[in-house]
Amino acid sequence: MRLNEGTVGKTYKVTDVCVDEQITRRLEALGVNEQTDITILNKKGSGSLIIKVRGTRLALGKKISDGIKVKGE
């Protein structure tokens, strides 16, 4: 499933990142890699998310969160 389909407060494991190569490299630099645990902290109506990854909070837009595939734990 896509990251933006997840539930607030739950933790998911990243299975794939399918966005532009430049964005993928930036996400990897921020710690969003395959097999990384991500917790959804907040969801906005526009599709943007606030996530927690490796102790850091990140805000992601809808286009980027659509490209991150996760599985539930």
C-alpha positions as YAML, in Angstrom:
chain: A
units: angstrom
residues:
- id: 1
  name: MET
  ca: [0.00, 0.00, 0.00]
- id: 2
  name: ARG
  ca: [1.04, 3.62, -0.35]
- id: 3
  name: LEU
  ca: [2.24, 5.60, 2.64]
- id: 4
  name: ASN
  ca: [-0.58, 8.14, 2.43]
- id: 5
  name: GLU
  ca: [-3.12, 5.30, 2.78]
- id: 6
  name: GLY
  ca: [-1.78, 4.50, 6.25]
- id: 7
  name: THR
  ca: [-3.32, 5.30, 9.62]
- id: 8
  name: VAL
  ca: [-2.08, 8.00, 11.99]
- id: 9
  name: GLY
  ca: [-0.11, 6.54, 14.89]
- id: 10
  name: LYS
  ca: [0.83, 3.27, 13.17]
- id: 11
  name: THR
  ca: [4.32, 2.19, 12.14]
- id: 12
  name: TYR
  ca: [5.06, 0.81, 8.67]
- id: 13
  name: LYS
  ca: [8.08, -0.68, 6.94]
- id: 14
  name: VAL
  ca: [9.18, 0.85, 3.62]
- id: 15
  name: THR
  ca: [9.18, -1.70, 0.79]
- id: 16
  name: ASP
  ca: [9.87, 0.56, -2.20]
- id: 17
  name: VAL
  ca: [10.44, 4.21, -3.11]
- id: 18
  name: CYS
  ca: [9.07, 5.07, -6.58]
- id: 19
  name: VAL
  ca: [9.58, 8.80, -7.17]
- id: 20
  name: ASP
  ca: [11.95, 10.86, -9.33]
- id: 21
  name: GLU
  ca: [15.59, 9.84, -8.97]
- id: 22
  name: GLN
  ca: [16.59, 13.18, -7.45]
- id: 23
  name: ILE
  ca: [13.84, 12.94, -4.82]
- id: 24
  name: THR
  ca: [14.72, 9.30, -4.13]
- id: 25
  name: ARG
  ca: [18.34, 10.28, -3.42]
- id: 26
  name: ARG
  ca: [17.18, 13.08, -1.10]
- id: 27
  name: LEU
  ca: [14.86, 10.73, 0.78]
- id: 28
  name: GLU
  ca: [17.69, 8.21, 1.15]
- id: 29
  name: ALA
  ca: [19.89, 10.97, 2.58]
- id: 30
  name: LEU
  ca: [17.13, 11.71, 5.11]
- id: 31
  name: GLY
  ca: [16.91, 8.02, 6.07]
- id: 32
  name: VAL
  ca: [13.88, 6.88, 4.06]
- id: 33
  name: ASN
  ca: [15.24, 3.64, 2.58]
- id: 34
  name: GLU
  ca: [13.85, 0.17, 2.01]
- id: 35
  name: GLN
  ca: [13.27, -1.73, 5.27]
- id: 36
  name: THR
  ca: [13.13, 1.52, 7.29]
- id: 37
  name: ASP
  ca: [10.37, 1.92, 9.89]
- id: 38
  name: ILE
  ca: [8.14, 4.97, 9.45]
- id: 39
  name: THR
  ca: [5.48, 6.21, 11.88]
- id: 40
  name: ILE
  ca: [2.71, 8.47, 10.60]
- id: 41
  name: LEU
  ca: [2.30, 11.36, 13.05]
- id: 42
  name: ASN
  ca: [-0.26, 13.50, 11.24]
- id: 43
  name: LYS
  ca: [-2.28, 13.58, 8.01]
- id: 44
  name: LYS
  ca: [-3.70, 16.63, 6.30]
- id: 45
  name: GLY
  ca: [-6.76, 16.70, 4.06]
- id: 46
  name: SER
  ca: [-4.63, 17.69, 1.07]
- id: 47
  name: GLY
  ca: [-2.71, 14.40, 1.27]
- id: 48
  name: SER
  ca: [0.42, 15.72, 2.94]
- id: 49
  name: LEU
  ca: [1.88, 13.81, 5.87]
- id: 50
  name: ILE
  ca: [4.14, 14.32, 8.85]
- id: 51
  name: ILE
  ca: [6.17, 11.19, 9.55]
- id: 52
  name: LYS
  ca: [8.77, 10.10, 12.05]
- id: 53
  name: VAL
  ca: [11.78, 8.25, 10.65]
- id: 54
  name: ARG
  ca: [14.91, 7.42, 12.67]
- id: 55
  name: GLY
  ca: [13.99, 9.94, 15.37]
- id: 56
  name: THR
  ca: [13.37, 12.83, 12.96]
- id: 57
  name: ARG
  ca: [10.06, 14.34, 11.87]
- id: 58
  name: LEU
  ca: [9.61, 14.97, 8.15]
- id: 59
  name: ALA
  ca: [6.80, 16.59, 6.17]
- id: 60
  name: LEU
  ca: [5.98, 14.98, 2.83]
- id: 61
  name: GLY
  ca: [3.67, 16.21, 0.09]
- id: 62
  name: LYS
  ca: [1.05, 14.03, -1.56]
- id: 63
  name: LYS
  ca: [3.14, 13.32, -4.68]
- id: 64
  name: ILE
  ca: [6.06, 12.00, -2.61]
- id: 65
  name: SER
  ca: [3.92, 10.03, -0.13]
- id: 66
  name: ASP
  ca: [2.12, 8.41, -3.08]
- id: 67
  name: GLY
  ca: [5.49, 7.10, -4.31]
- id: 68
  name: ILE
  ca: [6.51, 5.43, -1.03]
- id: 69
  name: LYS
  ca: [5.20, 1.88, -0.72]
- id: 70
  name: VAL
  ca: [4.93, 0.35, 2.74]
- id: 71
  name: LYS
  ca: [3.65, -2.73, 4.54]
- id: 72
  name: GLY
  ca: [2.09, -2.85, 8.00]
- id: 73
  name: GLU
  ca: [3.87, -4.33, 10.98]
...
